[in-house]
Amino acid sequence: MSVSRGGSKQLAYDVGDQVFQSEPWMFCIMAGKVKTHCYGCLGRPDDGRGDVRRCGGCRLAGYCSETCQKADWKPRHRDECKLLKGTVSEGASKPFLLDEDDMDRLLIVLKIIAKLKTLRSGSSARQSTQTSYLASCLRKVL
């Protein structure tokens, strides 16, 4: 930090400068946006149709482009797809109907489970401790 002539402090960066960037541990699209927004980048498709391209496996996740779908497969959707398929996908037989809030909660829980499975399969000791803690929290919630 530097000091200006008037004695007030001046920051080393300007308004609007990016000062920190981090990937979220997990993120989830809201149930009400599943049909109109990309499951990977959360943006809207710019192909003029306004529809997202559906995943052939779970039929729930939709993507703005094939590129976005491929980029999301290994790091995220591959493990989620297995859990989503037959659970919340369109056309799956459902013993009960979920409102949007319940669907949001269900999607979040399924994503947490998928993330924990991914972390367990190849993680460091630190990640393993975090995973165990998060799994215990999830058991309390369920």
C-alpha positions in Angstrom: 0.0 0.0 0.0 1.3 3.5 -0.7 0.3 6.9 0.7 -0.8 9.7 -1.5 0.1 13.4 -1.0 -3.2 14.1 0.9 -2.2 11.4 3.5 -5.0 9.0 2.5 -4.1 5.4 1.8 -4.1 4.2 -1.8 -4.6 0.6 -2.7 -2.2 -1.3 -4.9 -5.0 -2.3 -7.2 -7.9 -0.5 -8.9 -11.6 -1.0 -8.5 -12.7 -3.9 -10.7 -9.3 -5.6 -10.6 -9.4 -9.3 -9.9 -7.5 -9.9 -6.7 -8.5 -13.5 -6.0 -9.7 -16.5 -8.0 -10.7 -19.9 -6.8 -12.6 -22.9 -8.1 -15.7 -23.8 -6.0 -15.6 -27.1 -4.1 -19.0 -27.8 -5.6 -21.7 -25.8 -7.4 -25.2 -26.6 -8.4 -27.6 -25.2 -11.0 -31.1 -24.4 -9.5 -33.8 -26.8 -10.6 -35.7 -24.0 -12.3 -32.8 -23.3 -14.6 -31.9 -26.8 -15.6 -33.8 -26.5 -19.0 -32.4 -23.1 -19.9 -28.9 -22.9 -18.5 -25.7 -24.8 -19.0 -24.9 -27.4 -16.3 -21.1 -26.7 -16.8 -20.7 -23.0 -17.2 -24.1 -21.9 -16.0 -24.5 -19.7 -19.1 -27.3 -19.7 -21.6 -26.9 -21.4 -25.0 -26.1 -18.8 -27.7 -27.3 -21.0 -30.6 -30.6 -19.0 -31.1 -32.8 -21.9 -30.0 -32.5 -21.2 -26.3 -32.4 -24.9 -25.4 -29.5 -26.7 -23.8 -28.1 -30.0 -25.2 -29.1 -32.8 -22.9 -26.7 -35.4 -21.5 -27.5 -38.8 -23.1 -27.0 -40.6 -19.8 -29.0 -38.8 -17.1 -31.1 -36.7 -19.4 -31.1 -34.0 -16.7 -27.9 -32.1 -17.3 -27.9 -29.8 -20.3 -25.0 -27.9 -21.9 -24.6 -24.8 -24.0 -22.3 -26.7 -26.4 -20.6 -30.0 -27.0 -17.3 -28.3 -26.0 -18.7 -27.4 -22.6 -20.2 -30.9 -22.1 -16.9 -32.6 -22.9 -15.0 -30.2 -20.6 -17.4 -31.0 -17.7 -17.4 -34.8 -18.1 -14.2 -36.0 -16.3 -13.9 -33.4 -13.5 -17.6 -33.4 -12.6 -20.4 -34.9 -14.5 -19.1 -38.5 -15.0 -19.7 -39.4 -11.3 -22.8 -37.2 -11.0 -24.4 -38.8 -14.1 -24.5 -42.2 -12.5 -26.3 -40.8 -9.4 -28.7 -38.6 -11.5 -29.6 -41.4 -13.9 -32.9 -42.8 -12.8 -33.1 -40.6 -9.7 -34.2 -37.2 -10.9 -33.9 -37.4 -14.7 -36.9 -36.6 -16.9 -39.0 -39.6 -17.5 -37.8 -41.6 -14.5 -40.5 -43.2 -12.5 -41.0 -41.1 -9.4 -42.8 -42.3 -6.4 -43.5 -38.7 -5.4 -43.4 -35.3 -7.0 -40.8 -32.8 -5.8 -41.3 -29.0 -5.7 -38.5 -26.8 -6.9 -37.0 -26.3 -3.4 -36.9 -30.0 -2.7 -35.4 -30.7 -6.1 -32.7 -28.0 -5.4 -31.9 -29.8 -2.1 -31.8 -33.2 -3.8 -29.5 -32.0 -6.6 -27.1 -30.5 -4.0 -27.0 -33.7 -2.0 -26.4 -35.8 -5.1 -23.6 -33.5 -6.2 -22.0 -33.7 -2.7 -22.1 -37.5 -2.8 -20.6 -37.6 -6.3 -17.8 -35.2 -5.2 -17.1 -37.2 -2.1 -16.8 -40.4 -4.2 -14.4 -38.6 -6.6 -12.3 -37.4 -3.7 -12.1 -40.8 -2.1 -10.9 -42.5 -5.2 -7.7 -40.6 -5.5 -7.0 -38.1 -2.7 -4.2 -36.9 -0.5 -4.3 -37.4 3.3 -5.5 -33.8 3.8 -8.3 -34.3 1.2 -9.2 -37.7 2.8 -9.7 -36.0 6.2 -11.9 -33.3 4.6 -13.8 -36.0 2.8 -14.4 -38.0 6.0 -15.6 -34.9 7.8 -18.0 -33.9 5.0 -19.3 -37.5 4.7 -20.1 -37.5 8.5 -21.9 -34.1 8.1 -23.9 -35.6 5.2 -24.9 -38.6 7.2 -26.3 -36.2 9.9 -28.3 -34.3 7.3 -29.7 -37.5 5.7 
